[in-house]
């Protein structure tokens, strides 16, 4: 079980081994209510998992040297392959429903991390599996969950960083500068000059080391900066300004175009099921 802190105080959570998936039960649900500022230190499991929450907002950081940070609202989930190091921080009090997955039950291609759109059906199936008391019902729900995972849309909602040791130091300095100042609207050429590189070199490094363009990468930085602010109740206009947008409407258009929902939707939890 990984070290856990809540508001800086060491705490304990139930051992994850109690929820380990098996060939007979290839999908298990681990429900947890986690207060804001809970932090699970970097750890890994021998099984794959889908990190998601019915309410709240979490940050998942994957990897050890070369890291990727994902901000996970209720409409998204992060797939974490087996044995991949990861850490979790709760940015807004979360009702987590983590799916632990037997790798043998997954279709081919599920060996790399990805962000998925959490459909309403997948949310409800996860809740239903958590409440299930019948082996037959477990089997039926598991089949539906695995099918829905295969059908889920893959989303871009992560901020990759260069490898700490082997990555280009200029690219890492550029990325860290942009992350420190997400409202700065400097061009790639301007950022590149600040770290002693040409625009062409910087563009190549983004493509070769991070697998993305600078514009796509910066958009993920903006979203990663905006989502916790929205979750904390910061007005959309202020969030837009703190992300470098001259108008709330322009920010909202970018946000909705990327995530499919308005910024205000991420300030509200999903409607709970009727008891």
C-alpha positions as a printed NumPy array, in Angstrom:
array([[  0.   ,   0.   ,   0.   ],
       [  1.524,   3.404,  -0.978],
       [  2.247,   6.1  ,   1.625],
       [ -0.774,   8.404,   1.955],
       [ -0.985,  11.96 ,   3.269],
       [ -4.1  ,  14.045,   3.89 ],
       [ -3.429,  17.775,   4.294],
       [  0.167,  16.872,   5.078],
       [ -0.767,  14.285,   7.753],
       [  0.109,  10.591,   7.239],
       [ -2.98 ,   8.408,   6.88 ],
       [ -3.985,   4.849,   5.955],
       [ -6.202,   3.424,   3.219],
       [ -7.455,  -0.116,   2.806],
       [ -4.888,  -2.423,   1.2  ],
       [ -5.421,  -2.584,  -2.571],
       [ -4.729,  -6.339,  -2.496],
       [ -8.254,  -6.893,  -1.199],
       [ -9.513,  -5.727,  -4.612],
       [ -7.029,  -7.618,  -6.804],
       [ -8.65 ,  -8.819, -10.071],
       [ -8.446, -12.509, -10.986],
       [ -9.225, -14.651, -14.021],
       [-12.6  , -15.421, -12.427],
       [-13.269, -11.764, -11.498],
       [-11.284,  -9.775, -14.087],
       [-12.79 ,  -6.392, -13.15 ],
       [-12.97 ,  -5.198,  -9.548],
       [-14.186,  -1.841,  -8.256],
       [-12.417,  -0.047,  -5.433],
       [-14.63 ,   2.747,  -4.031],
       [-13.004,   5.512,  -2.   ],
       [-14.139,   8.858,  -0.665],
       [-10.995,  11.021,  -0.567],
       [-10.824,  14.536,   0.888],
       [ -9.089,  17.369,  -0.912],
       [ -5.285,  17.393,  -0.625],
       [ -5.056,  13.612,  -0.243],
       [ -1.83 ,  12.432,  -1.876],
       [ -0.959,   8.831,  -2.75 ],
       [  2.79 ,   8.562,  -3.272],
       [  4.192,   6.927,  -6.381],
       [  3.434,   3.182,  -6.475],
       [  2.408,   0.444,  -8.913],
       [  0.197,  -2.636,  -9.1  ],
       [  0.63 ,  -5.975, -10.889],
       [ -2.717,  -5.323, -12.598],
       [ -3.995,  -2.543, -14.861],
       [ -6.455,   0.051, -13.619],
       [ -8.813,   2.794, -14.691],
       [ -8.628,   5.839, -12.414],
       [-11.905,   7.757, -12.399],
       [-14.214,   9.591, -10.036],
       [-17.975,  10.091,  -9.893],
       [-17.419,  13.459,  -8.227],
       [-14.465,  15.737,  -7.621],
       [-11.152,  16.231,  -9.414],
       [ -7.897,  14.295,  -9.216],
       [ -4.431,  14.572, -10.712],
       [ -2.67 ,  11.404, -11.83 ],
       [  1.069,  11.506, -12.571],
       [  2.445,   8.549, -14.514],
       [  6.033,   7.381, -14.823],
       [  9.159,   7.989, -12.82 ],
       [ 11.754,   9.848, -14.906],
       [  9.71 ,  10.966, -17.899],
       [  6.36 ,  11.927, -16.401],
       [  2.931,  12.731, -17.761],
       [  0.399,  14.578, -15.635],
       [ -3.343,  14.06 , -16.16 ],
       [ -6.133,  16.123, -14.619],
       [ -9.151,  13.826, -14.276],
       [-12.676,  15.275, -13.95 ],
       [-15.754,  13.003, -13.746],
       [-16.119,  13.001, -17.528],
       [-12.671,  11.449, -18.041],
       [-10.662,   8.446, -16.812],
       [ -6.986,   7.499, -17.035],
       [ -6.004,   3.97 , -18.03 ],
       [ -2.826,   2.878, -16.219],
       [ -1.101,  -0.28 , -17.522],
       [  0.065,  -2.929, -15.073],
       [  3.277,  -2.177, -13.156],
       [  3.375,   1.454, -14.313],
       [  4.423,   3.847, -11.49 ],
       [  1.787,   6.464, -10.693],
       [  0.859,   8.964,  -8.005],
       [ -2.518,  10.556,  -7.247],
       [ -3.41 ,  13.936,  -5.728],
       [ -6.991,  14.933,  -4.921],
       [ -7.613,  18.489,  -6.124],
       [-11.302,  18.533,  -5.14 ],
       [-12.962,  16.103,  -2.698],
       [-13.473,  12.977,  -4.797],
       [-15.741,   9.971,  -4.892],
       [-13.366,   7.593,  -6.632],
       [-14.449,   4.357,  -8.29 ],
       [-11.175,   2.851,  -9.478],
       [-11.462,  -0.177, -11.741],
       [ -8.775,  -2.814, -11.25 ],
       [ -8.403,  -4.843, -14.453],
       [ -6.899,  -8.236, -15.146],
       [ -4.618,  -7.575, -18.129],
       [ -5.552, -10.893, -19.751],
       [ -9.169,  -9.742, -20.039],
       [ -8.23 ,  -6.63 , -22.023],
       [ -8.127,  -6.523, -25.799],
       [ -4.788,  -6.176, -27.575],
       [ -3.347,  -2.676, -27.59 ],
       [ -4.051,  -1.903, -23.943],
       [ -0.385,  -1.671, -23.002],
       [  0.066,   2.123, -22.984],
       [ -1.635,   4.777, -20.856],
       [ -4.539,   6.692, -22.328],
       [ -7.306,   9.072, -21.318],
       [-10.843,   7.916, -22.02 ],
       [-14.149,   9.725, -22.161],
       [-16.313,   8.297, -19.37 ],
       [-19.75 ,   7.744, -20.844],
       [-22.788,   7.914, -18.607],
       [-23.254,   4.188, -19.215],
       [-19.719,   3.388, -18.054],
       [-20.28 ,   5.474, -14.913],
       [-23.478,   3.586, -14.146],
       [-21.928,   0.184, -14.864],
       [-19.086,   0.983, -12.469],
       [-21.539,   1.955,  -9.737],
       [-23.637,  -1.139, -10.399],
       [-20.613,  -3.451, -10.145],
       [-19.711,  -1.839,  -6.827],
       [-23.215,  -2.656,  -5.516],
       [-23.467,  -6.143,  -7.024],
       [-23.946,  -9.136,  -4.691],
       [-24.454, -11.833,  -7.355],
       [-21.717, -13.739,  -9.176],
       [-23.86 , -13.938, -12.317],
       [-24.561, -10.211, -12.193],
       [-20.825,  -9.555, -11.721],
       [-20.1  , -11.564, -14.869],
       [-22.688,  -9.731, -16.949],
       [-21.624,  -6.274, -15.718],
       [-17.962,  -7.135, -16.316],
       [-18.662,  -8.065, -19.943],
       [-20.486,  -4.776, -20.485],
       [-17.724,  -2.75 , -18.811],
       [-14.995,  -4.322, -20.959],
       [-17.08 ,  -3.732, -24.091],
       [-17.727,  -0.111, -23.121],
       [-14.003,   0.439, -22.476],
       [-13.208,  -0.801, -25.986],
       [-15.785,   1.618, -27.406],
       [-14.708,   4.635, -25.347],
       [-13.279,   7.647, -27.148],
       [ -9.611,   8.373, -26.497],
       [ -9.026,  11.94 , -25.333],
       [ -6.034,  14.291, -25.133],
       [ -5.804,  15.461, -21.543],
       [ -2.231,  14.969, -20.393],
       [  0.908,  17.073, -20.051],
       [  3.999,  14.994, -20.938],
       [  7.458,  16.153, -19.897],
       [ 10.893,  15.233, -21.277],
       [ 12.872,  12.462, -19.604],
       [ 14.594,  13.866, -16.506],
       [ 17.979,  12.34 , -17.365],
       [ 17.988,  11.596, -21.088],
       [ 15.697,  14.348, -22.367],
       [ 16.919,  17.511, -24.036],
       [ 17.65 ,  20.071, -21.301],
       [ 16.533,  22.976, -23.484],
       [ 13.151,  21.357, -24.072],
       [ 12.723,  20.614, -20.377],
       [ 13.599,  24.209, -19.455],
       [ 11.12 ,  25.497, -22.05 ],
       [  8.343,  23.194, -20.765],
       [  8.947,  24.141, -17.154],
       [  8.894,  27.853, -18.034],
       [  5.547,  27.525, -19.841],
       [  4.072,  25.553, -16.933],
       [  5.197,  28.228, -14.467],
       [  3.619,  30.971, -16.606],
       [  0.565,  29.49 , -18.376],
       [ -0.886,  32.959, -19.044],
       [  2.178,  34.028, -21.053],
       [  1.231,  34.177, -24.737],
       [  4.777,  34.032, -26.086],
       [  5.323,  32.247, -29.38 ],
       [  7.36 ,  29.072, -29.696],
       [ 10.139,  31.131, -31.299],
       [ 10.253,  33.425, -28.249],
       [ 10.264,  30.54 , -25.774],
       [ 12.938,  28.777, -27.818],
       [ 15.219,  31.819, -27.812],
       [ 14.922,  32.017, -24.021],
       [ 16.482,  28.546, -23.696],
       [ 19.08 ,  28.929, -26.452],
       [ 17.341,  27.041, -29.254],
       [ 15.825,  27.911, -32.604],
       [ 12.104,  27.627, -33.274],
       [ 12.764,  24.791, -35.722],
       [ 14.825,  22.874, -33.181],
       [ 12.2  ,  23.349, -30.459],
       [  9.409,  22.169, -32.769],
       [ 11.437,  19.066, -33.667],
       [ 12.092,  18.32 , -29.98 ],
       [  8.395,  18.52 , -29.138],
       [  7.648,  16.091, -31.949],
       [ 10.519,  13.682, -31.275],
       [ 10.481,  13.601, -27.453],
       [  6.845,  14.318, -26.573],
       [  5.03 ,  13.145, -29.686],
       [  3.044,  16.356, -30.064],
       [  3.233,  19.888, -31.403],
       [  3.955,  22.872, -29.172],
       [  0.437,  24.255, -29.657],
       [ -1.209,  20.967, -28.703],
       [  1.089,  20.571, -25.705],
       [  0.455,  24.131, -24.504],
       [ -3.297,  23.623, -24.744],
       [ -2.977,  20.69 , -22.351],
       [ -0.98 ,  22.909, -19.978],
       [ -3.77 ,  25.489, -20.053],
       [ -6.423,  22.849, -19.355],
       [ -4.358,  21.348, -16.54 ],
       [ -4.054,  24.835, -15.038],
       [ -7.723,  25.715, -15.558],
       [ -9.473,  22.603, -14.243],
       [ -8.283,  22.849, -10.607],
       [ -9.16 ,  26.571, -10.592],
       [-12.662,  25.819, -11.854],
       [-13.04 ,  23.022,  -9.304],
       [-12.108,  25.424,  -6.507],
       [-14.902,  27.823,  -7.511],
       [-12.843,  30.46 ,  -9.318],
       [-15.141,  32.371, -11.735],
       [-14.707,  31.416, -15.381],
       [-13.683,  34.957, -16.354],
       [-10.852,  34.936, -13.825],
       [ -9.733,  31.486, -14.941],
       [ -9.677,  32.678, -18.555],
       [ -7.496,  35.663, -17.616],
       [ -5.135,  33.486, -15.569],
       [ -4.76 ,  31.23 , -18.608],
       [ -3.836,  34.133, -20.895],
       [ -7.151,  34.581, -22.688],
       [ -8.359,  38.098, -23.459],
       [-12.028,  37.096, -23.208],
       [-14.118,  34.546, -21.36 ],
       [-15.877,  33.595, -24.609],
       [-12.621,  32.682, -26.385],
       [-11.519,  30.569, -23.428],
       [-14.918,  28.861, -23.22 ],
       [-14.861,  28.067, -26.943],
       [-11.424,  26.425, -26.65 ],
       [-12.469,  24.561, -23.515],
       [-15.721,  23.221, -24.957],
       [-14.07 ,  22.36 , -28.257],
       [-11.499,  20.232, -26.434],
       [-13.531,  18.653, -23.632],
       [-17.018,  18.778, -25.077],
       [-18.442,  20.703, -22.113],
       [-18.408,  24.302, -20.953],
       [-16.023,  25.385, -18.177],
       [-18.952,  25.782, -15.777],
       [-19.802,  22.095, -16.14 ],
       [-16.499,  21.234, -14.469],
       [-17.391,  23.26 , -11.394],
       [-20.34 ,  20.974, -10.658],
       [-20.338,  17.276,  -9.706],
       [-22.327,  14.785, -11.706],
       [-25.883,  14.307, -10.498],
       [-26.002,  11.495,  -7.967],
       [-28.135,   8.444,  -8.493],
       [-31.428,   8.315,  -6.698],
       [-31.15 ,   6.282,  -3.547]])
